[in-house]
Amino acid sequence: MGGGGAGTKAGRPLLRTIAHSSWFRIAEQGMQEYEVLSRGSGFVVRGDVSKSAFLLVSGHVAAPFRFPHYYPQGWLKFVEPKHVAQRFGRRGGGGGGGDVDFE
């Protein structure tokens, strides 16, 4: 068995940090545009398969409506997964940047 160093299954190296935000739009309630739901950071790590990667983000940022003990706002009970889009991007560093959206 390996020692868990970089490049092994046990020690998947971190590729970069990312900005992560969740946006919501409840069309049934007349919302025309997506609004910010929450923001946080995430990490890109290597997968087991060549050139695969995973985005690791906090659950309470990706889906705050699933954490009513963190977010007591009453309106949040109307938000469902179908109303949410995720945005990932990188900022600063002079190497360019950009956002990628997922619904």
Long-range contacts (C-beta under 8 A, 24 or more apart in sequence): 9-48, 12-45, 12-46, 12-47, 13-45, 13-46, 14-43, 14-44, 14-45, 15-43, 15-44, 15-45, 15-46, 15-53, 16-43, 16-44, 16-90, 17-41, 17-42, 17-43, 17-44, 17-90, 18-42, 18-43, 18-44, 18-55, 18-88, 18-89, 18-90, 19-88, 19-89, 19-90, 19-91, 20-55, 20-57, 20-58, 20-61, 20-62, 20-86, 20-87, 20-88, 21-61, 21-86, 21-87, 22-61, 22-62, 22-63, 22-64, 22-84, 22-85, 22-86, 22-87, 23-84, 23-85, 23-86, 23-87, 24-79, 24-83, 24-84, 24-85, 25-83, 25-85, 26-78, 26-79, 26-83, 27-83, 29-78, 34-85, 37-64, 37-79, 37-84, 38-64, 42-88, 55-88, 57-86, 62-86
